[in-house]
Amino acid sequence: MYEVAYERILKTRLTWLVEHWGRLAAATSIGAMAIALTAAVLIFGEQHQTVARTNTIIVLPFKNGDGNTADEYLADAITDDLTTELSRLRRAWVIASGTAFSYKDKPNDPRQVGRELHVRYALSGSVRRAGPVVQVNAQLIDTESGINLWANSFAYETSSLLDLQDNLMGRIATSLNDEVTRVSVRHEVGTLAADHNPLDERMRAMAANTGYPTAEKSLETQQHVEAGLKADPDNARLLGLLAFKLTSDVLNGWNSAGNAEVERADAAARKAISLDHNVALAHHALGWVHRLHGNHQAALDAFNETIRIDPNFAAAYAQAANEMVFLGDAKGAILMAGKAIELSPKDQSAQVFKWVQGRAYFAIGDYEKAAEVLGESVRLRPNLWFSHAWLVAALALCNRDAEAKQALGTFKQIHNTRSDLASITQYYSEDQYQNPTAQAVVVQLLNGLRMAGLK
């Protein structure tokens, strides 16, 4: 637990940081120090209006300093958790981890990153394990000047990593008006050195959950989550992640997931929320459960709650936009999906964000714009059958017949299990599509597919 207060005195950034270092040093862990100091810089920039693009930050992928691939998960998990915790600073605009991880294993000039993503600050660092000691180095960089605003190094015995969990992974509530407010978190059980302890398994699961999503990575994530839950069945974060991966499998058609997994996800998400209401992934998973049951207002409410808890959760904006299409607000959905794209322009799920936005344009009858955005989605990830199908229909409905036929030919080659009208019609007869608004859009989809020549 910690509390940091800030004076309202006009001075240089460096002088201001130095004078407040003593108070900030009270937060003696990686996450608490990193977040407190970052908050300090963000507050200073806002109060003194020293920059045009204040309060924008990216957590660049932390590097695995010892070169041991077995510890790669630790660096990835720290990166992901710092992104989540910084998102809780209410006046901070944090680039989503999906975009941040596109810079992994690449030489990064913070000034170039700043220009590409229009962010003012970059938090970077490294993780090194030497026997029982884990050392983390972190630095905050001004992307306009390339100057390090602060840097520090932290070392933990594996037996004391509960302190790391408390502060690095704790919920950090802040208003960023005058102070970083006090927070308290529930301790995890065990140490990082123990076998199958919740902290270690959650970090391994988080690392497996980063990057390009696949059925295999989803299964690996679930295996680590299940191992952690054996040791701590009331771990809210693990329960939320389990619910998220189970519903993701169902929606993607992965790992033979079906109704049983939906029910497991429902139970896990609700239990996580009852234990800790601020587990954003649990609310996100519950939104997907509601969608699969065809309850779109409840789904939208769940995604909006996800956004309230974590305002920088890009995928939650996209999924909220999806529900808005179902509920008849396609114009609002276009703006909401645009927010997801803006938050994480290089996200590993950017193709889904584009598909949601493209389908929203389709729903209002703007087939030209729909074809443009859906085309971007297909180029980003050609193996998503639904974005490809909606692209074919959009091209046909705006009378771009030659392009529609060419797109249909490619679609049938890549997606042979969806290469006939009957299989697509059957898919869109599921519960989640059984409302008048959704059915009206589906009718146009099927008309467009017929016009392109699908039988």
C-alpha positions in Angstrom: 0.0 0.0 0.0 1.3 3.4 -0.8 0.3 7.0 -1.3 2.1 9.8 -3.1 1.2 13.5 -3.1 2.4 16.2 -5.5 2.9 19.9 -5.1 1.6 22.4 -7.6 4.7 24.5 -8.1 6.0 25.6 -11.5 9.5 24.3 -12.0 11.5 22.2 -14.6 10.6 18.6 -15.1 14.0 17.4 -13.8 13.9 19.5 -10.7 10.3 18.5 -10.0 11.2 14.8 -10.3 14.3 15.0 -8.1 12.4 16.9 -5.4 9.7 14.2 -5.3 12.1 11.2 -5.6 12.0 10.6 -1.8 8.3 10.2 -1.7 8.3 8.1 -4.8 11.0 5.8 -3.3 8.5 4.7 -0.7 7.0 2.5 -3.4 9.9 0.0 -3.4 8.8 -2.5 -6.0 9.1 -2.7 -9.7 5.5 -2.1 -10.6 4.7 0.4 -7.8 7.9 2.5 -8.5 7.4 2.3 -12.3 3.8 3.3 -12.1 4.2 5.9 -9.4 7.0 7.6 -11.3 5.2 7.4 -14.6 2.1 8.9 -12.9 4.3 11.7 -11.6 5.5 12.5 -15.1 2.0 12.3 -16.5 0.7 14.6 -13.8 3.5 17.1 -14.3 2.9 17.3 -18.0 -0.8 17.9 -17.5 -0.5 20.4 -14.7 2.2 22.5 -16.4 1.0 21.9 -20.0 4.6 21.4 -21.2 3.7 19.1 -24.1 1.1 18.9 -26.8 0.6 15.1 -26.5 0.5 14.6 -22.7 -0.4 11.3 -20.9 0.3 8.9 -23.8 2.6 6.0 -23.1 3.6 2.6 -24.4 5.2 -0.2 -22.4 7.7 -1.7 -24.8 8.3 -5.5 -24.4 10.7 -6.1 -21.6 13.8 -8.0 -22.7 14.9 -11.3 -21.3 18.3 -10.3 -20.0 19.8 -13.7 -19.3 19.1 -15.2 -22.7 17.5 -18.3 -21.1 14.4 -19.0 -23.2 12.8 -20.8 -20.3 12.5 -17.3 -18.6 11.0 -15.6 -21.6 7.6 -15.9 -20.1 8.6 -13.7 -17.2 9.6 -10.7 -19.3 6.4 -11.0 -21.4 4.2 -11.3 -18.4 5.8 -8.2 -16.7 5.2 -6.2 -19.9 1.6 -7.2 -20.1 0.9 -6.6 -16.4 2.6 -3.2 -16.4 0.4 -2.2 -19.4 -2.7 -3.3 -17.5 -1.8 -1.5 -14.3 -0.8 1.8 -16.1 -4.2 1.6 -17.8 -5.7 2.1 -14.4 -4.2 5.6 -14.3 -7.4 7.4 -15.4 -5.8 10.2 -17.3 -3.2 8.0 -19.0 -3.7 6.9 -22.6 -1.8 3.6 -22.8 -1.1 1.8 -26.0 -2.5 -1.7 -25.8 -0.1 -4.6 -25.3 -1.1 -6.2 -28.7 0.5 -3.3 -30.5 3.4 -3.1 -28.0 4.3 -6.7 -28.7 4.7 -6.0 -32.4 8.0 -4.4 -31.3 9.3 -7.5 -29.6 12.7 -8.7 -30.5 13.3 -5.6 -32.7 15.7 -2.7 -32.2 13.6 0.1 -30.9 14.4 3.8 -31.1 11.9 5.3 -28.7 11.7 8.5 -30.8 10.7 6.4 -33.8 8.1 4.6 -31.7 6.8 7.9 -30.5 6.4 9.2 -34.1 4.7 6.0 -35.3 2.2 5.7 -32.5 1.9 9.4 -31.4 3.0 8.6 -27.8 4.9 10.9 -25.5 6.5 8.3 -23.2 8.0 4.8 -23.5 8.5 2.5 -20.6 11.2 -0.1 -21.3 13.3 -2.6 -19.4 14.8 -6.0 -18.9 14.4 -9.0 -16.7 17.3 -11.3 -15.6 17.2 -14.3 -13.3 20.4 -15.4 -11.5 19.7 -18.4 -9.3 17.2 -17.4 -6.7 17.3 -13.7 -7.6 15.1 -11.9 -10.2 16.4 -8.5 -11.3 14.3 -6.0 -13.3 15.7 -2.8 -14.8 13.2 -0.2 -15.9 13.4 3.2 -17.6 10.9 5.9 -18.7 11.9 7.8 -21.9 10.6 11.0 -23.4 10.0 10.0 -27.0 10.4 13.6 -28.3 13.9 14.1 -26.9 15.0 10.5 -26.3 16.0 11.5 -22.8 15.6 9.1 -19.9 13.4 10.8 -17.4 14.2 8.1 -14.8 15.7 4.7 -14.5 16.0 2.2 -11.7 16.9 -1.4 -10.9 15.1 -3.8 -8.6 16.1 -7.2 -7.3 14.0 -9.9 -5.6 14.7 -13.2 -4.0 12.3 -15.7 -5.4 11.1 -16.3 -1.9 10.0 -12.6 -1.6 8.2 -12.4 -5.0 4.9 -12.0 -3.1 6.1 -8.3 -2.8 6.5 -8.2 -6.6 3.0 -9.6 -7.0 1.5 -7.1 -4.6 3.0 -4.1 -6.3 3.6 -5.0 -9.9 0.3 -6.8 -10.4 -1.8 -5.0 -7.8 -4.8 -2.9 -8.8 -3.7 0.7 -8.9 -6.6 3.1 -8.5 -5.8 6.7 -9.3 -7.5 10.0 -10.2 -4.3 11.7 -11.3 -5.5 15.0 -9.9 -3.2 15.3 -7.0 -2.1 11.8 -6.0 -1.7 8.2 -6.6 -4.3 6.7 -4.1 -3.8 3.8 -1.8 -4.5 0.3 -3.1 -4.6 -3.1 -1.5 -4.5 -6.5 -3.2 -4.9 -10.1 -2.3 -1.7 -12.1 -2.0 -1.0 -14.9 -4.3 0.0 -18.2 -2.8 3.6 -19.6 -3.2 6.8 -18.3 -4.7 8.0 -18.2 -8.2 10.4 -21.0 -7.5 7.7 -23.5 -6.5 6.2 -26.0 -8.9 2.7 -25.1 -10.2 2.2 -22.1 -7.9 -0.5 -19.7 -9.0 1.8 -16.7 -9.6 4.2 -18.6 -11.8 1.4 -20.4 -13.7 -0.5 -17.1 -14.3 2.7 -15.5 -15.6 3.3 -18.4 -17.9 -0.3 -18.3 -19.0 -0.1 -14.5 -19.7 3.0 -15.0 -21.8 1.4 -17.8 -23.8 -1.6 -15.5 -24.3 0.5 -12.8 -26.1 1.2 -12.5 -29.7 -0.7 -14.0 -32.7 -3.6 -16.1 -31.4 -3.8 -19.8 -32.3 -5.7 -22.8 -31.1 -2.4 -24.3 -29.8 -1.5 -21.2 -27.8 -5.0 -21.1 -26.4 -4.6 -24.7 -25.2 -1.2 -24.0 -23.7 -2.6 -21.0 -21.8 -5.4 -23.1 -20.4 -3.0 -25.7 -19.3 -1.1 -23.2 -17.2 -4.3 -21.7 -15.8 -5.6 -25.1 -14.8 -2.3 -25.9 -13.0 -2.5 -22.7 -11.1 -6.1 -23.2 -10.1 -5.3 -26.6 -8.6 -3.1 -24.8 -6.1 -5.4 -21.8 -5.6 -9.0 -22.4 -6.8 -10.1 -18.9 -5.7 -7.5 -17.0 -7.8 -9.7 -14.4 -9.5 -7.2 -13.5 -12.2 -6.7 -17.1 -13.2 -10.5 -17.7 -13.3 -11.0 -14.7 -15.5 -8.3 -15.8 -17.9 -9.7 -19.3 -18.0 -13.2 -17.9 -18.9 -11.7 -15.7 -21.6 -9.8 -18.5 -23.3 -12.8 -21.0 -23.1 -15.2 -18.5 -24.8 -12.5 -17.5 -27.3 -12.2 -21.2 -28.3 -15.9 -21.5 -28.8 -16.2 -18.4 -30.9 -13.1 -19.4 -33.0 -14.2 -23.0 -33.3 -10.9 -24.2 -31.7 -10.1 -27.2 -29.6 -13.5 -28.8 -30.1 -15.0 -26.3 -27.7 -18.8 -26.2 -27.5 -21.7 -25.8 -25.0 -19.8 -27.4 -22.1 -17.0 -24.8 -22.5 -19.6 -22.0 -22.6 -21.0 -23.2 -19.3 -17.6 -23.6 -17.7 -16.7 -20.1 -18.9 -19.9 -18.7 -17.4 -19.2 -20.2 -14.0 -15.5 -19.2 -14.0 -16.3 -15.6 -15.0 -19.0 -15.2 -12.4 -16.8 -16.7 -9.7 -13.9 -14.4 -10.6 -16.1 -11.3 -10.5 -17.6 -12.4 -7.1 -14.0 -12.6 -5.8 -12.7 -9.4 -7.4 -15.0 -7.2 -9.4 -12.0 -5.5 -11.1 -10.9 -8.5 -13.2 -11.5 -7.0 -16.7 -11.0 -10.3 -18.5 -13.8 -11.9 -16.5 -16.3 -9.3 -17.6 -15.1 -9.6 -21.2 -15.6 -13.3 -21.1 -19.0 -12.9 -19.6 -19.9 -10.6 -22.5 -19.0 -13.4 -24.9 -21.1 -15.8 -22.9 -24.1 -13.5 -23.1 -23.5 -13.1 -26.9 -23.4 -16.9 -27.4 -26.8 -17.1 -25.6 -28.2 -14.3 -27.8 -28.5 -11.7 -25.0 -26.9 -8.8 -26.7 -27.9 -6.0 -24.2 -26.3 -8.0 -21.4 -23.2 -8.6 -23.5 -22.9 -4.9 -24.3 -23.3 -4.1 -20.6 -20.5 -6.5 -19.8 -18.1 -5.1 -22.4 -18.9 -1.6 -21.2 -18.0 -2.7 -17.7 -14.7 -4.1 -19.0 -13.9 -0.7 -20.5 -14.8 1.1 -17.3 -12.4 -1.1 -15.4 -9.7 -1.0 -18.1 -10.2 2.0 -20.4 -7.3 0.9 -22.6 -8.6 -2.6 -23.3 -8.8 -2.3 -27.1 -10.5 -5.6 -27.8 -13.4 -4.6 -25.4 -14.2 -1.6 -27.6 -14.3 -3.8 -30.6 -16.6 -6.3 -28.9 -18.8 -3.6 -27.6 -19.0 -2.3 -31.2 -20.0 -5.8 -32.3 -22.9 -5.7 -29.9 -24.0 -2.3 -31.0 -24.4 -3.7 -34.5 -26.7 -6.4 -33.1 -28.7 -3.8 -31.2 -29.2 -1.5 -34.2 -26.6 1.2 -33.6 -24.2 0.5 -36.5 -23.2 4.2 -36.7 -22.1 4.2 -33.1 -20.4 0.8 -33.7 -18.2 2.4 -36.4 -16.9 5.0 -33.9 -16.4 2.4 -31.2 -14.5 0.1 -33.4 -12.4 3.1 -34.5 -11.5 3.6 -30.8 -10.1 0.0 -30.7 -8.0 0.6 -33.8 -6.7 3.9 -32.4 -5.8 2.3 -29.0 -3.9 -0.5 -30.6 -3.1 0.1 -34.3 -0.7 -2.8 -34.6 -2.7 -5.2 -32.4 -2.5 -8.9 -33.2 -6.3 -8.8 -33.3 -6.4 -5.7 -35.6 -8.0 -7.8 -38.3 -11.0 -8.5 -36.0 -11.3 -4.8 -35.1 -11.4 -4.1 -38.9 -14.0 -6.8 -39.5 -16.3 -5.4 -36.8 -16.0 -1.9 -38.3 -16.4 -3.2 -41.8 -19.6 -5.1 -40.9 -20.9 -2.0 -39.2 -20.5 -0.1 -42.5 -22.2 -3.1 -44.2 -25.1 -2.8 -41.8 -25.8 0.8 -42.7 -25.6 0.0 -46.4 -22.3 1.7 -47.2 -21.0 -1.3 -49.1 -18.1 0.6 -50.7 -16.6 1.6 -47.3 -17.4 -1.9 -46.0 -15.4 -3.4 -48.9 -12.5 -1.1 -48.2 -12.3 -1.9 -44.4 -13.1 -5.6 -44.8 -10.4 -5.8 -47.5 -7.9 -4.5 -44.9 -9.1 -7.1 -42.5 -8.6 -9.9 -45.0 -5.1 -8.7 -45.9 -4.1 -8.7 -42.3 -5.4 -12.2 -41.7 -6.7 -14.2 -44.7 -7.7 -17.2 -42.6 -10.7 -15.5 -40.9 -13.5 -16.9 -43.0 -16.2 -14.5 -41.7 -14.3 -11.3 -42.7 -13.6 -12.9 -46.1 -17.3 -13.8 -46.6 -18.5 -10.3 -45.7 -15.9 -8.8 -48.1 -17.2 -11.0 -51.0 -20.8 -9.9 -50.3 -19.8 -6.2 -50.0 -18.0 -6.2 -53.3 -21.0 -7.9 -55.0 -23.5 -5.4 -53.5 -21.6 -2.4 -54.8 -21.5 -4.0 -58.3 -17.8 -4.7 -58.3 -18.6 -8.0 -60.0 -15.1 -9.0 -61.2 -13.5 -8.3 -57.8 -16.4 -10.1 -56.1 -15.9 -13.3 -58.2 -12.1 -13.2 -57.7 -12.6 -12.7 -53.9 -15.1 -15.6 -53.9 -12.6 -17.9 -55.7 -9.9 -17.1 -53.1 -12.5 -17.6 -50.3 -13.4 -21.1 -51.5 -9.8 -22.1 -51.8 -8.9 -21.0 -48.3 -12.2 -21.8 -46.5 -13.3 -25.1 -48.0 -15.5 -25.9 -44.9 -17.5 -22.7 -45.6 -17.5 -22.9 -49.4 -21.3 -23.3 -49.8 -24.3 -21.2 -49.0 -25.9 -23.8 -46.8 -23.0 -24.0 -44.3 -22.9 -20.2 -43.9 -26.7 -20.0 -43.6 -26.5 -22.7 -40.8 -23.8 -20.7 -39.0 -25.9 -17.6 -39.0 -28.9 -19.5 -37.5 -27.1 -19.7 -34.1 -28.7 -18.1 -31.1 -26.4 -15.1 -31.2 -27.9 -14.0 -34.5 -31.5 -14.5 -33.7 -32.7 -11.0 -33.4 -34.4 -8.8 -36.1 -31.5 -6.4 -36.6 -28.9 -9.2 -37.0 -31.2 -11.2 -39.3 -31.8 -8.2 -41.6 -28.0 -7.8 -42.1 -27.5 -11.5 -42.6 -30.2 -11.5 -45.3 -28.1 -8.9 -47.2 -24.9 -10.9 -46.6 -26.5 -14.0 -48.1 -27.9 -11.9 -51.0 -24.4 -10.6 -51.7 -22.9 -14.1 -51.6 -25.5 -15.3 -54.1 -24.8 -12.4 -56.4 -21.1 -13.3 -56.3 -21.9 -16.8 -57.4 -21.8 -18.8 -54.1 -24.3 -21.8 -54.2 
